[in-house]
Amino acid sequence: MKKTLLLCFLLAFQTMAYAGRGELLYETHCHACHGPEMHQRSHRIATDWGSLLAQVQRWESNTGLNWSQDEINDVANYLNERYYGYSEPGHHSEQNDPVRSRLQ
């Protein structure tokens, strides 16, 4: 029982840490041009998880930030939690990622 509680706590803490990193990266590098109105407009470019992730990858690449795939996922997850609420975001590995390879 104690191990289960400890595992739940660690997983929750890890999730919060990643969400915090996504928020920090977004606020530091993206927020100046992409404020809340960008995500709340009626004609969104991101219409599901895949297109949201593709937009984060696109702008990360366009601005030369050189983020890891985990950092891209963290920002996309932050935006999804804050603005979009798309179902089952999941994670992608850097290898064999078709969206990332099209951007490079």
C-alpha positions as CSV (number, residue, x, y, z in Angstrom):
1,M,0.0,0.0,0.0
2,K,2.8,2.4,0.9
3,K,4.6,1.6,-2.4
4,T,1.4,2.3,-4.3
5,L,0.9,5.7,-2.6
6,L,4.6,6.6,-3.2
7,L,4.3,5.6,-6.8
8,C,1.2,7.7,-7.3
9,F,2.8,10.7,-5.6
10,L,5.9,10.4,-7.8
11,L,3.9,10.1,-11.0
12,A,1.8,13.2,-10.0
13,F,4.9,15.2,-9.1
14,Q,6.6,14.2,-12.4
15,T,3.5,15.3,-14.3
16,M,3.4,18.6,-12.5
17,A,7.1,19.2,-13.2
18,Y,6.6,18.6,-16.9
19,A,3.6,20.9,-17.0
20,G,5.6,23.5,-15.3
21,R,8.5,23.2,-17.8
22,G,6.0,23.5,-20.7
23,E,4.5,26.6,-19.1
24,L,8.0,28.1,-18.5
25,L,9.1,27.4,-22.1
26,Y,5.9,28.8,-23.5
27,E,6.0,32.0,-21.4
28,T,9.7,32.6,-22.1
29,H,9.7,31.9,-25.8
30,C,6.2,32.1,-27.2
31,H,3.9,34.2,-25.2
32,A,5.0,37.6,-26.5
33,C,3.6,36.8,-30.0
34,H,1.1,34.0,-29.1
35,G,-1.0,35.3,-26.2
36,P,-4.4,33.8,-25.1
37,E,-6.3,35.4,-28.0
38,M,-4.3,33.2,-30.4
39,H,-5.6,30.0,-28.7
40,Q,-9.2,31.3,-28.1
41,R,-10.0,32.5,-31.6
42,S,-12.7,30.8,-33.6
43,H,-10.6,29.8,-36.6
44,R,-7.9,27.8,-34.8
45,I,-5.2,26.1,-36.8
46,A,-4.8,23.4,-34.1
47,T,-8.0,21.4,-34.2
48,D,-6.8,18.2,-32.5
49,W,-3.8,16.9,-30.6
50,G,-1.8,16.1,-33.7
51,S,-2.3,19.5,-35.2
52,L,-1.5,21.2,-31.9
53,L,1.7,19.2,-31.6
54,A,2.6,20.0,-35.3
55,Q,2.1,23.8,-34.6
56,V,4.4,23.7,-31.6
57,Q,7.0,21.8,-33.6
58,R,6.6,24.2,-36.5
59,W,7.2,27.3,-34.4
60,E,10.0,25.7,-32.4
61,S,11.7,24.9,-35.7
62,N,10.9,28.4,-37.3
63,T,12.5,30.2,-34.4
64,G,15.5,27.9,-34.0
65,L,14.9,27.0,-30.4
66,N,16.4,23.6,-30.8
67,W,14.1,22.0,-28.2
68,S,14.1,18.3,-27.5
69,Q,11.0,16.3,-28.3
70,D,10.2,16.1,-24.6
71,E,10.2,19.9,-24.4
72,I,8.0,20.2,-27.5
73,N,5.6,17.7,-25.9
74,D,5.7,19.6,-22.6
75,V,4.7,22.9,-24.3
76,A,2.0,21.1,-26.3
77,N,0.7,19.4,-23.2
78,Y,0.7,22.8,-21.3
79,L,-1.3,24.4,-24.1
80,N,-3.7,21.5,-24.3
81,E,-4.4,21.6,-20.6
82,R,-4.7,25.4,-20.6
83,Y,-6.7,26.1,-23.7
84,Y,-7.7,23.1,-25.9
85,G,-8.6,20.0,-23.9
86,Y,-8.0,17.6,-26.8
87,S,-8.2,13.9,-25.8
88,E,-5.3,11.5,-25.3
89,P,-2.3,13.7,-26.2
90,G,0.3,10.9,-25.7
91,H,4.0,11.3,-26.3
92,H,6.1,10.9,-29.4
93,S,9.7,9.9,-29.6
94,E,12.2,12.0,-31.5
95,Q,13.0,9.0,-33.7
96,N,10.6,8.2,-36.5
97,D,8.4,11.2,-35.9
98,P,6.8,12.0,-39.2
99,V,5.8,15.6,-38.3
100,R,9.2,16.5,-37.0
101,S,10.9,15.0,-40.1
102,R,8.7,17.1,-42.4
103,L,9.7,20.3,-40.5
104,Q,13.5,19.7,-40.9
